[in-house]
Amino acid sequence: MEYSGDEVFDRIEILSEQGEAYIKRGKYRSALQKFWKAYELLPEPKTQYPSGTWLLTAIGDLNFIVGNFGAGKKNLSKALEFPTANKNGFINFRLAQCLFELGNKTEALIEFNKAVKLEDIALFDDEDPKYRAFFDLKI
């Protein structure tokens, strides 16, 4: 189905809300499907739309949550290509965690440092302590 103008962004918003509702119920696969459908609706070039940043961030976050670290790395790295991503340390933080889990410790440290500079060390507070321990040992 084709959407035009504001209808596209209204549909993206609806799909995103549905994705969030699935997350609250722990239905991550269904949430991913909704976020991907929303992302695919963005006109080209997708990087011109701030909603692309948060859609890819949500997708990458879900990839991390379900343990698909390779997909998380890919989607979060792509989110960082969007102009609005450079102010969101969470993207760097989640990317660092994916890199850590993939064994790319040097790259993980670079992303952890970026995240802490943009946000705060509090990013580690609700996460597995292994990430903070790694970061503390390396700084």
URNORHU-V110282 format. One record per run of one state. SS is the DSSP state (a for helix, b for strand, c for the rest). FROM is the first residue (numbers start at 1). TO is the last residue. If there is no record, write none. Layout:
# URNORHU-V110282
SS|FROM|TO ; SS|FROM|TO
This chain:
# URNORHU-V110282
c|1|5 ; a|6|24 ; c|25|27 ; a|28|41 ; c|42|45 ; a|46|48 ; c|49|49 ; a|50|65 ; c|66|68 ; a|69|79 ; c|80|82 ; a|83|87 ; c|88|88 ; a|89|101 ; c|102|104 ; a|105|118 ; c|119|120 ; a|121|124 ; c|125|128 ; a|129|138 ; c|139|139
